[in-house]
Amino acid sequence: MRQTFIAGLGAAAIALAGCADMSETQRRTATGAAVGAAAGAVIGSATDGSAGKGALIGAGVGALGGYIWSQNMERQKRDMEAATRGTGVAVTQTADNRLKLDIPSDISFAVGSADIQPDFAPVLDQFAASLRGNPNATVHIVGHTDSTGGDAVNNPLSLNRAASTRDYLVSRGVDISRITIEGRGSYQPVASNDTSQGRARNRRVEIFVGERAAERS
């Protein structure tokens, strides 16, 4: 039943994207809502088992989509690929046209700490410069931890890591109003927490940069 529900939402996203009488902006927003709903259903299934509740949350998030991939965004991606080459930072374009920096713990934060490590600072310096060159872009920073320590430690630690990253960018001239932060504790692992290597991958910061069509000058 749960798989059928999620599959149906995915099909709805495809159907919405193909509606001929929609404008491009309406099509992006509607598709974002449906895709967000599907993602929310997966989150709901993985947490309290309520796919429907997760879908409602996801739909709200997805409807905030409508990002564009402009020349500024492409330039930022190239700049960050050059600045992070050899560091282990992954620079990608997401499905909703945002730039994503996935920053591993070996350069970002020490275990149990929210202090910016020396190897992280040059990456953020370059990133701040690219943001100053694209004033229409907004930033969302997400902090993560491994599963050791418990929620009482991990949840505030993940948020503090995101806040430290934000504060560093602000100190380099990025307007704080352009940045939002979030801490997700240990709830979104990308590897097994059963090994030290997996836990190291899960201790990370993700930075998303998006430019909305309506914000272009």
Backbone as ProteinMPNN parsed JSONL, in Angstrom:
{"seq_chain_A": "MRQTFIAGLGAAAIALAGCADMSETQRRTATGAAVGAAAGAVIGSATDGSAGKGALIGAGVGALGGYIWSQNMERQKRDMEAATRGTGVAVTQTADNRLKLDIPSDISFAVGSADIQPDFAPVLDQFAASLRGNPNATVHIVGHTDSTGGDAVNNPLSLNRAASTRDYLVSRGVDISRITIEGRGSYQPVASNDTSQGRARNRRVEIFVGERAAERS", "coords_chain_A": {"N_chain_A": [[0.836, -1.201, 0.0], [1.888, 1.296, 0.866], [4.032, 1.58, -0.945], [2.592, 1.746, -3.303], [1.214, 4.14, -2.944], [3.326, 6.032, -2.89], [4.434, 5.61, -5.413], [2.32, 6.479, -6.946], [2.322, 9.222, -6.405], [4.712, 9.927, -7.631], [4.041, 9.445, -10.29], [2.132, 11.393, -10.569], [3.676, 13.687, -10.503], [5.012, 13.526, -12.952], [2.851, 13.689, -14.688], [1.864, 16.248, -14.098], [3.985, 17.815, -14.947], [3.713, 17.636, -17.633], [1.482, 19.064, -18.423], [-0.172, 20.888, -20.82], [-1.37, 23.407, -20.741], [-0.192, 24.888, -18.785], [1.937, 27.489, -17.512], [5.545, 27.89, -17.698], [6.591, 28.438, -15.152], [4.435, 27.676, -13.494], [4.387, 24.976, -14.083], [6.859, 24.098, -13.085], [6.492, 24.625, -10.347], [4.249, 23.041, -9.683], [5.204, 20.501, -10.3], [7.303, 20.4, -8.502], [5.888, 20.358, -6.106], [4.578, 17.863, -6.248], [6.739, 16.103, -6.46], [8.0, 16.742, -4.087], [6.073, 15.857, -2.332], [6.206, 13.108, -2.745], [8.794, 12.663, -1.814], [8.415, 13.441, 0.818], [6.669, 11.47, 1.625], [8.311, 9.258, 1.665], [10.068, 10.044, 3.692], [8.248, 10.147, 5.811], [7.563, 7.463, 5.957], [9.928, 6.405, 6.801], [10.207, 7.398, 9.304], [7.867, 7.927, 11.372], [6.176, 6.192, 10.158], [4.043, 7.268, 8.844], [3.076, 7.792, 5.863], [1.308, 9.485, 4.531], [1.244, 11.824, 6.133], [3.899, 12.6, 5.909], [3.912, 13.143, 3.193], [2.344, 15.452, 3.02], [3.968, 17.303, 4.334], [6.203, 17.202, 2.655], [5.078, 18.124, 0.253], [4.629, 20.796, 0.796], [7.259, 21.703, 1.02], [8.257, 21.021, -1.511], [6.737, 22.642, -3.177], [7.916, 25.045, -2.904], [9.817, 25.135, -4.777], [11.02, 25.668, -8.112], [13.469, 26.62, -8.998], [16.056, 28.015, -11.054], [18.598, 27.266, -13.491], [20.967, 29.259, -14.034], [23.357, 31.269, -15.94], [24.982, 32.386, -14.022], [24.75, 30.484, -11.968], [25.904, 28.255, -13.207], [28.492, 29.232, -13.514], [29.203, 29.52, -10.821], [29.215, 26.825, -10.079], [31.366, 25.818, -11.631], [33.444, 27.362, -10.551], [33.468, 26.46, -7.881], [34.003, 23.758, -8.221], [36.62, 23.926, -9.145], [37.816, 25.152, -6.935], [37.57, 23.248, -4.934], [38.79, 20.972, -5.782], [40.313, 17.886, -5.243], [39.891, 17.941, -2.525], [37.887, 16.351, -1.529], [35.355, 17.342, -1.364], [32.149, 17.196, -2.704], [30.69, 18.51, -5.569], [27.726, 19.264, -7.027], [24.94, 19.452, -9.362], [21.638, 19.643, -8.427], [18.505, 17.796, -8.804], [16.478, 19.68, -8.72], [17.614, 21.949, -9.711], [19.501, 23.228, -8.053], [22.666, 24.183, -6.689], [24.808, 21.989, -5.076], [26.923, 21.475, -2.345], [28.673, 18.997, -0.873], [30.137, 18.389, 2.025], [32.66, 16.707, 3.543], [33.467, 15.29, 6.81], [36.193, 15.183, 7.307], [37.4, 17.5, 6.457], [35.769, 19.511, 7.355], [34.602, 19.604, 10.131], [35.799, 18.693, 13.362], [35.421, 15.65, 15.287], [32.597, 15.799, 17.34], [32.649, 18.573, 17.417], [31.845, 21.997, 16.555], [33.415, 23.834, 15.421], [34.96, 25.596, 12.773], [37.225, 23.936, 10.709], [40.723, 24.38, 9.756], [41.208, 23.543, 7.058], [38.753, 23.816, 5.94], [38.147, 26.472, 5.79], [39.376, 27.852, 3.466], [37.782, 26.802, 1.399], [35.263, 27.82, 2.064], [35.856, 30.524, 1.857], [36.223, 30.868, -0.919], [33.709, 30.105, -1.73], [32.099, 32.089, -0.559], [32.976, 34.28, -2.039], [31.984, 33.593, -4.561], [29.276, 33.731, -4.043], [28.923, 36.423, -3.5], [29.202, 37.353, -6.026], [26.872, 36.547, -7.183], [24.205, 37.798, -6.414], [21.504, 37.14, -6.415], [21.18, 34.593, -5.552], [20.201, 32.206, -3.073], [20.942, 30.557, 0.048], [21.0, 27.399, 1.632], [21.859, 25.659, 4.457], [22.734, 22.556, 5.755], [23.29, 20.62, 8.559], [24.773, 17.537, 9.658], [25.152, 14.531, 11.649], [26.881, 11.579, 12.904], [25.591, 8.471, 14.281], [26.367, 8.187, 16.905], [26.318, 9.224, 20.333], [23.672, 10.13, 20.743], [20.406, 11.751, 20.492], [20.185, 14.055, 22.088], [22.679, 15.147, 22.046], [23.435, 15.063, 19.317], [21.464, 16.425, 17.758], [21.489, 19.29, 18.482], [24.216, 19.661, 17.891], [24.433, 19.201, 15.132], [22.926, 21.357, 14.177], [24.442, 23.484, 15.192], [26.765, 23.201, 13.704], [25.867, 23.866, 11.157], [25.187, 26.504, 11.717], [27.695, 27.609, 12.356], [28.938, 27.449, 9.881], [27.296, 29.186, 8.406], [27.789, 31.594, 9.84], [30.463, 32.002, 9.291], [30.412, 32.506, 6.536], [28.915, 34.87, 6.56], [30.726, 36.515, 7.866], [32.435, 36.894, 5.811], [31.213, 38.601, 4.12], [28.704, 37.869, 3.075], [25.256, 38.393, 2.921], [23.309, 37.848, 5.74], [20.603, 37.466, 5.573], [20.191, 36.0, 3.329], [20.641, 33.406, 3.924], [19.629, 30.287, 5.19], [19.408, 27.859, 7.82], [19.734, 24.465, 9.032], [19.501, 21.663, 11.183], [19.918, 18.208, 11.131], [20.598, 16.162, 12.766], [21.294, 12.759, 13.308], [19.669, 11.622, 11.442], [19.635, 11.318, 8.673], [21.517, 9.431, 7.339], [24.221, 8.726, 5.057], [25.709, 6.569, 4.812], [26.626, 3.433, 6.391], [26.406, 3.394, 9.916], [27.828, 1.574, 11.284], [30.503, 1.269, 10.893], [33.713, 2.898, 11.209], [34.465, 4.346, 8.979], [32.033, 4.725, 7.689], [30.66, 6.249, 9.621], [32.217, 8.556, 9.556], [31.589, 9.54, 7.024], [28.946, 10.209, 7.42], [29.055, 12.325, 9.199], [28.743, 15.392, 8.31], [28.41, 18.38, 6.283], [25.985, 19.895, 4.299], [25.571, 22.116, 1.648], [23.297, 24.082, -0.025], [22.596, 25.912, -2.922], [20.45, 28.143, -4.463], [18.71, 29.711, -7.173], [15.977, 31.614, -7.849], [13.522, 31.991, -10.428], [11.927, 34.301, -10.315], [13.544, 36.018, -8.949], [15.52, 37.007, -10.5], [17.447, 39.64, -11.884]], "CA_chain_A": [[0.0, 0.0, 0.0], [2.765, 2.451, 0.968], [4.76, 1.702, -2.201], [1.635, 2.192, -4.315], [0.954, 5.56, -2.683], [4.491, 6.809, -3.3], [4.526, 5.514, -6.863], [1.28, 7.336, -7.497], [2.777, 10.598, -6.335], [5.705, 10.112, -8.674], [3.33, 9.532, -11.56], [1.472, 12.7, -10.597], [4.69, 14.684, -10.852], [5.239, 13.438, -14.393], [1.651, 14.185, -15.355], [1.797, 17.693, -13.935], [5.027, 18.44, -15.754], [3.346, 17.595, -19.033], [0.245, 19.784, -18.694], [0.122, 21.826, -21.899], [-1.915, 24.739, -20.503], [0.521, 25.523, -17.683], [3.149, 28.232, -17.811], [6.742, 27.183, -17.245], [6.695, 28.593, -13.691], [3.413, 26.828, -12.878], [4.773, 23.585, -14.261], [7.937, 23.803, -12.129], [5.956, 24.62, -8.992], [3.384, 21.874, -9.505], [6.063, 19.32, -10.276], [8.016, 20.423, -7.231], [4.973, 19.937, -5.051], [4.34, 16.423, -6.326], [7.986, 15.417, -6.12], [8.183, 16.935, -2.661], [5.14, 14.975, -1.635], [6.76, 11.763, -2.788], [9.927, 12.624, -0.888], [7.874, 13.489, 2.165], [6.102, 10.167, 1.951], [9.431, 8.383, 2.02], [10.523, 10.466, 5.027], [7.248, 9.695, 6.777], [7.66, 6.014, 6.095], [11.168, 6.061, 7.5], [10.206, 7.9, 10.679], [6.754, 7.416, 12.193], [5.371, 5.295, 9.363], [2.9, 7.959, 8.273], [3.42, 8.286, 4.535], [0.431, 10.599, 4.195], [1.712, 13.001, 6.851], [5.148, 13.006, 5.273], [3.602, 13.703, 1.879], [1.884, 16.815, 3.202], [5.145, 18.11, 4.636], [7.012, 17.266, 1.454], [4.418, 18.943, -0.752], [4.9, 22.184, 1.138], [8.642, 21.996, 0.676], [8.425, 20.931, -2.946], [6.076, 23.758, -3.827], [8.812, 26.182, -2.827], [10.844, 24.937, -5.792], [11.042, 26.664, -9.151], [14.796, 27.164, -9.182], [16.575, 28.02, -12.415], [20.04, 27.059, -13.613], [21.389, 30.398, -14.838], [24.792, 31.351, -16.217], [25.639, 32.614, -12.731], [24.821, 29.212, -11.258], [26.899, 27.428, -13.882], [29.801, 29.771, -13.166], [29.47, 29.138, -9.432], [29.551, 25.407, -10.052], [32.74, 25.661, -12.135], [34.368, 27.954, -9.573], [33.572, 25.61, -6.699], [34.7, 22.532, -8.623], [38.051, 24.248, -9.183], [38.293, 25.481, -5.591], [37.513, 22.09, -4.034], [39.401, 19.795, -6.409], [41.261, 17.178, -4.395], [39.569, 18.079, -1.098], [36.841, 15.416, -1.139], [34.054, 17.995, -1.427], [31.397, 16.873, -3.918], [29.942, 19.647, -6.095], [26.788, 18.718, -8.0], [23.682, 20.134, -9.655], [20.555, 18.781, -7.967], [17.391, 17.629, -9.731], [15.646, 20.887, -8.727], [18.435, 23.049, -10.21], [20.327, 23.904, -7.057], [24.06, 23.766, -6.548], [24.993, 21.327, -3.793], [28.265, 21.153, -1.866], [28.635, 17.972, 0.177], [31.44, 18.626, 2.641], [32.896, 15.628, 4.508], [33.943, 15.696, 8.133], [37.646, 15.258, 7.448], [37.867, 18.874, 6.267], [34.822, 20.509, 7.865], [34.524, 19.697, 11.589], [36.32, 17.58, 14.138], [34.396, 14.874, 15.986], [32.011, 16.459, 18.492], [32.933, 20.008, 17.404], [31.201, 22.838, 15.55], [34.403, 24.844, 15.016], [35.448, 25.464, 11.399], [38.604, 23.476, 10.633], [41.535, 25.195, 8.844], [41.066, 23.143, 5.657], [37.418, 24.187, 5.494], [38.086, 27.928, 5.606], [39.586, 28.291, 2.071], [36.613, 26.429, 0.601], [34.211, 28.791, 2.362], [36.282, 31.814, 1.31], [35.902, 30.857, -2.339], [32.258, 30.025, -1.842], [31.578, 33.414, -0.243], [33.265, 35.139, -3.187], [31.059, 33.254, -5.639], [27.955, 34.219, -3.65], [28.914, 37.883, -3.678], [29.051, 37.582, -7.454], [25.536, 36.132, -7.605], [23.373, 38.269, -5.289], [20.146, 36.592, -6.468], [21.176, 33.222, -5.036], [19.986, 31.983, -1.647], [21.734, 29.441, 0.562], [20.443, 26.591, 2.722], [22.94, 24.842, 5.016], [22.198, 21.45, 6.562], [24.3, 19.893, 9.31], [24.474, 16.131, 9.966], [26.082, 13.827, 12.536], [26.706, 10.123, 12.9], [24.573, 8.028, 15.246], [26.89, 8.106, 18.266], [26.059, 10.382, 21.175], [22.266, 10.316, 21.069], [19.767, 12.945, 19.958], [20.42, 15.22, 22.943], [23.961, 15.706, 21.604], [23.547, 15.168, 17.865], [20.582, 17.416, 17.151], [22.062, 20.638, 18.563], [25.525, 19.7, 17.242], [24.238, 19.357, 13.691], [22.484, 22.729, 13.945], [25.563, 24.369, 15.467], [27.68, 23.127, 12.564], [25.275, 24.685, 10.105], [25.279, 27.903, 12.145], [29.092, 28.028, 12.224], [29.179, 27.654, 8.454], [26.616, 30.442, 8.067], [28.457, 32.739, 10.448], [31.715, 32.232, 8.572], [30.07, 33.156, 5.27], [28.517, 36.241, 6.882], [31.957, 37.255, 8.168], [33.112, 37.14, 4.524], [30.459, 39.561, 3.335], [27.435, 37.36, 2.553], [24.131, 38.886, 3.712], [22.729, 36.771, 6.534], [19.208, 37.245, 5.177], [20.178, 35.072, 2.197], [21.048, 32.081, 4.391], [18.856, 29.55, 6.181], [20.161, 26.72, 8.331], [18.938, 23.355, 9.543], [20.241, 20.529, 11.713], [19.137, 16.981, 11.007], [21.129, 15.14, 13.646], [21.789, 11.529, 12.679], [18.503, 11.0, 10.818], [19.773, 11.123, 7.231], [22.855, 8.892, 7.042], [24.52, 8.342, 3.673], [26.503, 5.343, 4.919], [26.354, 2.691, 7.61], [27.05, 3.866, 11.139], [28.463, 0.428, 11.932], [31.954, 1.328, 10.689], [34.281, 4.242, 11.403], [34.428, 5.038, 7.692], [30.654, 5.156, 7.466], [30.337, 7.348, 10.53], [32.905, 9.75, 9.064], [30.812, 10.063, 5.889], [27.682, 10.759, 7.917], [29.339, 13.615, 9.831], [28.962, 16.217, 7.136], [27.593, 19.572, 6.065], [25.528, 20.064, 2.923], [25.209, 23.492, 1.326], [22.494, 24.169, -1.246], [22.465, 27.269, -3.454], [19.385, 28.182, -5.46], [18.317, 30.994, -7.736], [14.601, 31.508, -8.33], [13.257, 32.751, -11.644], [11.352, 35.608, -9.973], [14.535, 36.842, -8.28], [16.532, 37.456, -11.445], [17.377, 41.063, -12.198]], "C_chain_A": [[0.873, 1.255, 0.0], [3.518, 2.672, -0.33], [3.841, 2.21, -3.3], [1.355, 3.681, -4.183], [2.091, 6.428, -3.196], [4.64, 6.779, -4.816], [3.5, 6.407, -7.532], [1.662, 8.798, -7.474], [3.82, 10.889, -7.389], [5.058, 10.248, -10.032], [2.638, 10.88, -11.687], [2.445, 13.792, -10.982], [4.919, 14.706, -12.345], [4.05, 14.012, -15.146], [1.554, 15.703, -15.279], [2.797, 18.403, -14.819], [4.621, 18.512, -17.212], [2.081, 18.352, -19.372], [0.495, 20.912, -19.679], [-0.329, 23.239, -21.584], [-1.275, 25.442, -19.321], [1.674, 26.379, -18.216], [4.345, 27.449, -17.285], [6.885, 27.258, -15.73], [5.682, 27.716, -12.985], [3.8, 25.365, -12.958], [5.869, 23.202, -13.269], [7.388, 23.684, -10.716], [5.109, 23.386, -8.73], [4.207, 20.601, -9.441], [6.823, 19.243, -8.963], [7.149, 19.962, -6.092], [4.773, 18.435, -5.047], [5.587, 15.642, -5.969], [8.271, 15.557, -4.633], [7.277, 16.049, -1.852], [5.657, 13.548, -1.612], [7.928, 11.625, -1.83], [9.442, 12.632, 0.55], [7.278, 12.172, 2.585], [7.178, 9.187, 2.355], [9.941, 8.722, 3.406], [9.546, 9.986, 6.091], [7.328, 8.212, 7.016], [8.859, 5.617, 6.927], [11.161, 6.506, 8.954], [9.058, 7.301, 11.467], [5.816, 6.527, 11.408], [4.191, 5.958, 8.703], [3.27, 8.56, 6.942], [2.576, 9.488, 4.169], [0.883, 11.887, 4.851], [2.995, 13.514, 6.227], [4.909, 13.647, 3.929], [3.146, 15.143, 1.997], [3.049, 17.744, 3.487], [5.97, 18.295, 3.379], [6.404, 18.134, 0.384], [4.655, 20.414, -0.483], [6.307, 22.583, 0.775], [8.825, 22.018, -0.828], [7.828, 22.117, -3.674], [6.918, 25.019, -3.779], [9.908, 26.102, -3.87], [10.806, 26.027, -6.835], [12.389, 27.325, -9.313], [15.187, 27.1, -10.655], [18.077, 27.756, -12.372], [20.564, 28.118, -14.582], [22.878, 30.316, -15.151], [25.575, 31.596, -14.935], [25.792, 31.318, -11.955], [25.86, 28.29, -11.892], [28.306, 27.911, -13.56], [30.17, 29.42, -11.729], [29.885, 27.671, -9.337], [30.987, 25.18, -10.529], [33.755, 26.197, -11.134], [34.563, 27.036, -8.373], [34.22, 24.27, -7.026], [36.204, 22.764, -8.633], [38.602, 24.467, -7.777], [38.381, 24.269, -4.682], [38.182, 20.847, -4.612], [40.451, 19.176, -5.476], [40.961, 17.242, -2.912], [38.576, 17.029, -0.613], [35.463, 16.024, -1.114], [33.397, 17.645, -2.76], [30.559, 18.079, -4.313], [29.04, 19.135, -7.21], [25.64, 19.69, -8.256], [22.557, 19.187, -9.277], [19.438, 18.719, -9.012], [16.501, 18.865, -9.792], [16.462, 22.143, -9.043], [19.094, 23.883, -9.116], [21.751, 23.363, -7.12], [24.225, 23.17, -5.159], [26.471, 21.081, -3.534], [28.119, 20.18, -0.71], [30.032, 17.92, 0.787], [31.683, 17.593, 3.734], [33.535, 16.129, 5.792], [35.455, 15.855, 8.203], [38.204, 16.636, 7.118], [36.97, 19.901, 6.948], [34.885, 20.677, 9.38], [35.155, 18.47, 12.234], [35.168, 16.87, 14.845], [33.911, 15.649, 17.219], [32.173, 17.966, 18.522], [32.134, 20.713, 16.322], [32.132, 23.956, 15.104], [34.895, 24.552, 13.606], [36.909, 25.024, 11.413], [39.389, 24.29, 9.599], [41.364, 24.83, 7.372], [39.71, 23.529, 5.075], [37.355, 25.667, 5.12], [38.342, 28.363, 4.161], [38.416, 27.942, 1.151], [35.497, 27.451, 0.813], [34.567, 30.181, 1.853], [35.913, 31.915, -0.168], [34.395, 30.848, -2.563], [31.624, 31.385, -1.579], [31.808, 34.372, -1.407], [32.294, 34.867, -4.33], [29.651, 33.734, -5.315], [27.856, 35.733, -3.797], [28.751, 38.245, -5.147], [27.707, 37.168, -8.002], [24.538, 36.51, -6.515], [21.948, 37.738, -5.306], [20.046, 35.199, -5.859], [20.944, 33.206, -3.529], [20.659, 30.676, -1.235], [20.983, 28.726, 1.677], [21.525, 25.616, 3.174], [22.345, 23.809, 5.958], [23.355, 20.722, 7.241], [23.835, 18.492, 9.656], [25.52, 15.585, 10.935], [25.981, 12.323, 12.276], [25.755, 9.751, 14.036], [25.093, 7.913, 16.671], [26.501, 9.367, 19.038], [24.612, 10.617, 21.537], [21.724, 11.649, 20.581], [20.07, 14.195, 20.777], [21.73, 15.914, 22.585], [23.928, 16.009, 20.108], [22.679, 16.259, 17.26], [21.12, 18.842, 17.281], [23.427, 20.745, 17.883], [25.377, 19.909, 15.742], [23.797, 20.779, 13.351], [23.627, 23.719, 14.166], [26.586, 24.35, 14.335], [27.164, 23.952, 11.392], [25.396, 26.172, 10.446], [26.706, 28.427, 12.018], [29.442, 28.306, 10.771], [28.536, 28.951, 7.985], [27.382, 31.644, 8.583], [29.781, 33.042, 9.754], [31.434, 32.947, 7.251], [29.667, 34.617, 5.499], [29.749, 37.093, 7.17], [32.755, 37.577, 6.907], [32.224, 37.939, 3.574], [29.175, 39.068, 2.714], [26.31, 37.813, 3.485], [23.452, 37.723, 4.431], [21.281, 36.481, 6.133], [19.088, 36.282, 4.008], [20.365, 33.622, 2.638], [20.039, 31.535, 5.391], [19.66, 28.326, 6.607], [19.211, 25.684, 8.911], [19.888, 22.297, 10.1], [19.387, 19.283, 11.679], [19.701, 15.838, 11.843], [21.679, 13.96, 12.883], [20.735, 10.883, 11.777], [18.601, 10.796, 9.31], [21.179, 10.621, 6.891], [23.004, 8.587, 5.55], [25.362, 7.072, 3.634], [26.15, 4.656, 6.229], [27.096, 3.304, 8.789], [27.766, 2.741, 11.887], [29.98, 0.418, 11.767], [32.439, 2.758, 10.896], [34.256, 5.041, 10.106], [33.022, 5.555, 7.398], [30.263, 6.314, 8.359], [30.998, 8.64, 10.08], [32.145, 10.373, 7.887], [29.521, 10.729, 6.358], [27.867, 12.078, 8.654], [29.701, 14.606, 8.723], [28.098, 17.472, 7.174], [27.235, 19.617, 4.584], [25.106, 21.518, 2.735], [24.493, 23.503, -0.015], [22.371, 25.639, -1.652], [21.409, 27.247, -4.548], [19.094, 29.591, -5.92], [16.916, 30.823, -8.328], [14.387, 32.428, -9.533], [12.784, 34.171, -11.32], [12.383, 36.549, -9.387], [15.585, 37.386, -9.233], [16.343, 38.939, -11.74], [17.477, 41.291, -13.696]], "O_chain_A": [[0.63, 2.177, -0.778], [3.643, 3.808, -0.786], [4.256, 3.012, -4.137], [1.269, 4.398, -5.18], [1.857, 7.439, -3.857], [4.939, 7.801, -5.434], [3.777, 7.019, -8.563], [1.364, 9.537, -8.412], [3.826, 11.968, -7.981], [5.477, 11.075, -10.842], [2.564, 11.447, -12.777], [2.088, 14.721, -11.706], [5.013, 15.776, -12.948], [4.219, 14.736, -16.127], [1.211, 16.365, -16.259], [2.506, 19.461, -15.377], [5.125, 19.355, -17.955], [1.633, 18.294, -20.517], [1.296, 21.805, -19.402], [0.255, 24.193, -22.099], [-1.761, 26.488, -18.892], [2.3, 26.049, -19.223], [4.197, 26.484, -16.536], [7.252, 26.274, -15.088], [6.01, 27.075, -11.987], [3.572, 24.602, -12.019], [5.828, 22.122, -12.68], [7.754, 22.775, -9.972], [5.231, 22.754, -7.68], [3.938, 19.722, -8.621], [6.973, 18.169, -8.381], [7.615, 19.251, -5.202], [4.793, 17.799, -3.994], [5.515, 14.638, -5.262], [8.727, 14.611, -3.99], [7.667, 15.544, -0.799], [5.563, 12.858, -0.596], [8.057, 10.625, -1.124], [9.981, 11.924, 1.402], [7.359, 11.786, 3.751], [6.992, 8.383, 3.269], [10.218, 7.831, 4.21], [9.952, 9.484, 7.139], [7.18, 7.748, 8.147], [8.827, 4.63, 7.662], [11.989, 6.063, 9.75], [9.229, 6.292, 12.152], [4.766, 6.137, 11.919], [3.396, 5.277, 8.054], [3.726, 9.701, 6.877], [3.081, 10.426, 3.554], [0.907, 12.936, 4.206], [3.162, 14.718, 6.036], [5.609, 14.586, 3.552], [3.514, 15.978, 1.17], [3.114, 18.848, 2.946], [6.391, 19.408, 3.064], [7.13, 18.821, -0.334], [4.86, 21.196, -1.411], [6.532, 23.685, 0.274], [9.468, 22.919, -1.368], [8.367, 22.553, -4.692], [6.667, 25.963, -4.528], [10.834, 26.913, -3.858], [10.587, 27.192, -6.503], [12.458, 28.482, -9.726], [14.712, 26.245, -11.402], [18.737, 27.989, -11.36], [20.601, 27.903, -15.794], [23.573, 29.411, -14.688], [26.684, 31.089, -14.767], [26.836, 31.072, -11.351], [26.611, 27.62, -11.183], [29.212, 27.103, -13.356], [31.314, 29.064, -11.448], [30.803, 27.327, -8.593], [31.739, 24.434, -9.902], [34.792, 25.577, -10.893], [35.685, 26.853, -7.901], [34.92, 23.705, -6.185], [36.974, 21.913, -8.187], [39.708, 24.029, -7.459], [39.186, 24.257, -3.751], [38.144, 19.781, -3.996], [41.352, 19.859, -4.99], [41.693, 16.66, -2.111], [38.434, 16.833, 0.594], [34.484, 15.318, -0.871], [34.013, 17.781, -3.817], [29.805, 18.612, -3.499], [29.525, 18.631, -8.223], [25.401, 20.618, -7.483], [22.518, 18.051, -9.75], [19.428, 19.485, -9.976], [15.832, 19.089, -10.801], [16.065, 23.255, -8.695], [19.224, 25.101, -9.245], [21.992, 22.235, -7.549], [23.823, 23.783, -4.17], [27.183, 20.549, -4.386], [27.512, 20.503, 0.312], [30.984, 17.468, 0.152], [30.988, 17.598, 4.75], [34.069, 17.237, 5.854], [35.958, 16.581, 9.06], [39.352, 16.929, 7.451], [37.372, 21.054, 7.104], [35.186, 21.766, 9.87], [35.055, 17.357, 11.718], [34.077, 17.423, 14.982], [34.715, 16.095, 18.037], [31.872, 18.594, 19.537], [31.785, 20.117, 15.302], [31.69, 24.921, 14.48], [35.21, 23.409, 13.275], [37.742, 25.664, 12.055], [38.798, 24.835, 8.667], [41.374, 25.716, 6.518], [39.541, 23.565, 3.856], [36.595, 26.059, 4.235], [37.582, 29.188, 3.653], [38.098, 28.697, 0.233], [34.863, 27.893, -0.145], [33.681, 30.939, 1.457], [35.359, 32.922, -0.612], [33.881, 31.503, -3.469], [30.711, 31.793, -2.298], [30.939, 35.183, -1.728], [31.833, 35.797, -4.992], [28.905, 34.107, -6.22], [26.809, 36.255, -4.179], [28.227, 39.309, -5.479], [27.42, 37.41, -9.175], [24.073, 35.645, -5.773], [21.24, 37.87, -4.308], [18.945, 34.681, -5.671], [21.426, 34.076, -2.803], [20.912, 29.804, -2.066], [20.402, 29.363, 2.556], [22.045, 24.841, 2.371], [21.556, 24.137, 6.844], [24.286, 20.265, 6.578], [22.652, 18.269, 9.916], [26.63, 16.108, 11.028], [25.115, 11.861, 11.533], [25.181, 10.63, 14.679], [24.325, 7.571, 17.571], [26.373, 10.444, 18.457], [24.339, 11.251, 22.556], [22.489, 12.57, 20.291], [20.198, 15.284, 20.216], [21.879, 17.118, 22.793], [24.344, 17.086, 19.681], [23.114, 16.951, 16.339], [21.202, 19.547, 16.275], [23.768, 21.802, 17.352], [26.108, 20.701, 15.147], [24.241, 21.345, 12.352], [23.767, 24.683, 13.414], [27.205, 25.373, 14.04], [27.928, 24.647, 10.722], [25.673, 26.997, 9.575], [26.907, 29.572, 11.613], [30.147, 29.266, 10.461], [29.152, 29.727, 7.254], [27.601, 32.607, 7.849], [30.175, 34.202, 9.64], [32.141, 33.888, 6.89], [30.037, 35.496, 4.72], [29.812, 38.255, 6.767], [33.643, 38.429, 6.928], [32.457, 37.953, 2.365], [28.59, 39.775, 1.893], [26.4, 37.637, 4.699], [23.068, 36.734, 3.806], [20.793, 35.369, 6.335], [17.995, 35.794, 3.722], [20.26, 32.708, 1.821], [19.64, 32.23, 6.326], [20.488, 27.82, 5.849], [18.058, 25.972, 9.235], [20.961, 22.067, 9.541], [18.25, 19.297, 12.15], [19.326, 14.681, 11.653], [22.437, 14.125, 11.927], [20.883, 9.725, 11.387], [17.726, 10.158, 8.724], [21.942, 11.321, 6.225], [22.036, 8.236, 4.875], [25.689, 6.563, 2.562], [25.459, 5.226, 7.074], [28.262, 3.684, 8.678], [28.252, 2.944, 12.999], [30.669, -0.358, 12.429], [31.668, 3.71, 10.772], [34.052, 6.255, 10.119], [32.845, 6.676, 6.922], [29.609, 7.256, 7.911], [30.406, 9.712, 10.206], [32.07, 11.596, 7.773], [29.063, 11.701, 5.756], [26.932, 12.875, 8.728], [30.841, 14.641, 8.261], [27.183, 17.598, 7.988], [28.089, 19.402, 3.724], [24.379, 22.078, 3.555], [25.01, 23.002, -1.014], [22.077, 26.499, -0.822], [21.471, 26.42, -5.458], [19.214, 30.547, -5.154], [16.704, 29.984, -9.204], [14.992, 33.495, -9.636], [13.195, 35.13, -11.974], [12.147, 37.755, -9.324], [16.455, 38.152, -8.818], [15.216, 39.427, -11.832], [17.436, 42.435, -14.151]]}, "name": "protein", "num_of_chains": 1, "seq": "MRQTFIAGLGAAAIALAGCADMSETQRRTATGAAVGAAAGAVIGSATDGSAGKGALIGAGVGALGGYIWSQNMERQKRDMEAATRGTGVAVTQTADNRLKLDIPSDISFAVGSADIQPDFAPVLDQFAASLRGNPNATVHIVGHTDSTGGDAVNNPLSLNRAASTRDYLVSRGVDISRITIEGRGSYQPVASNDTSQGRARNRRVEIFVGERAAERS"}
